[in-house]
């Protein structure tokens, strides 16, 4: 299954729609899973916060979603 690759979607929306993507955040030691800011911060914003290339993070999230 493909993910919505819009970096403007919130982390919470992504995790609700595709919970299998949580492993990407956990593997990268990102505190996004369970973070109180996840309803407000976008995937693009957290990529910048953690110093990760947005495209790289989106590709990892898409791969996790495809694996299910």
N, C-alpha and C positions, 0 to 999 in steps of 0.2 A: 504494500500500500504506500502510495506517495504522500508526502506531507505537504502542507501549505508552505511554500517556500518564501512567503512574504516575511521579511525580517521585521515588519511592523506589527506582527501579531504578538500578543502577550505570551509570556512563558506559561502562565496558568492555562491559557486557551490551548496551547500546544500540548501540555501535559494531560489535560482532560481529554482532548481528542485522540491523542496517541501516547498513552502512558509508557509504552515501550521506549520512548525517547528519553525517559528519566535516566536510563543507564549511561547515556552520553554525558549528561551533566555530572553524574556521580563519578564516572571514570576520569573526567577532566577536573575533578575536585572543585566543582562549582556548587555553591550553596543554593542553587535555584530550586531544587526539589524541597518543598516545604517552607520556602522563604516567604515572609509576609509581603515582600515587594513583588512577588511573581504575578499578581493580578494587574500590576501597573507597569512593570518593566517589559520591554519588548525583547525579542530574541536578538535583534540588532544591538540594542543597548547593552545587554549582558555580554555580548561578544566584545564590545568596546571596553566595558568595565574590566573584563578578565584578560584583555589584550590578545584576543583570538581573532583571526581574520574571519569576517562575517561569512564569506563563502565557504570557508573550511568548516565552520560550525554547522552551517546549513547542510552541507554535504554529509557530515557525520550523522546529523539528525535524520536526514532522508534515508541513509543506509540502515539505521536502526529501525526505522519505520517499515522499510521493505522486508527486513528480517522477521519483524513481528515479534 
